[in-house]
């Protein structure tokens, strides 16, 4: 009888020991969780901000300088960067949901809105009219606007320089139909320009300074007195409405970077050169042509954009009239 009791006591002791081990394992698992979270509850994954950028300009400077990732991490976001050759391509990616935030000139958002892209305007740079130009080859016979009549002019369709050409021709008393516009992205346009397959090239920085210094191209005109040439910061409507904290962080970091860059342009050129595969000389020239800072979108800004949209509709460059004010979160 005593022996049976002893066996049962021994069995009970083993069961208790196993239960204690199980409890210790649970406690250990709980303490191993990040930030002391209870076992069984997964850590909240950081939301991703997908940023589209172009070579050069403030977003590219911010990317290369760094700091945005840390600030967004504090707000609960990670960052994905995607490079685009121009604004139209960037906004097409925004339209199909591949990116959340990006930057372009004045014209691309108008073409994108006309195509139904769910974009919203957030902010823009100061005016930078000298940061785009109409180039002609060094030995070209084209000396004035009159000489452009009937000539081939290359540009990236729907880009900022598209509007520059429109305004230049208008000022010079020429019709848009007086020139043969050839739509080419920057790399293809430069090849066509250097080979003589086009007679002029309307282009923005830094492609403008790179080509001008390398080929000794002449500037027929820049945007001074013709266009404001804003750089706009845009986002998809859903992202902007649901992620105001991330938007604020990005714009604050852009403003901070611009304030630094304005007073350190040689340093900025050295920072961008390896990332862009360019020499510092054209970058320093390009940087001297732009304005610095972040300005929130205002009614005046939207009115100026509406004027561009109306011009493009009259020229049948967009299929229907648009209301730019509909691309603003109020």
Protein Blocks (a to p, Z undefined) as FASTA:
>chain_A
ZZmmmmmmmmmmmmmmmmmmmmmmmmmmmmmpghhiaehiacdddddddddddeejjklm
mmmnoojlmmmmmnopacdddddfbfklmmmmmmnopafbdcddfklmmmmmmnopacdd
fbdcdddfklgccdddfklcbfbfklmgopacdddehiaklmmmmmmmmmnopafklpcc
ddddfklmmmmmmnopafbdcdddfklmmmmmmnopacfbdcehkagoiadddddfklmm
mmmmlmmmmmmmmmmmmmmmmmmmmmmmmmmmmmnopafklmmmmmmmpccddddddfkl
mmmmmmmmmmmmmnopafbdcdfklmccZZ
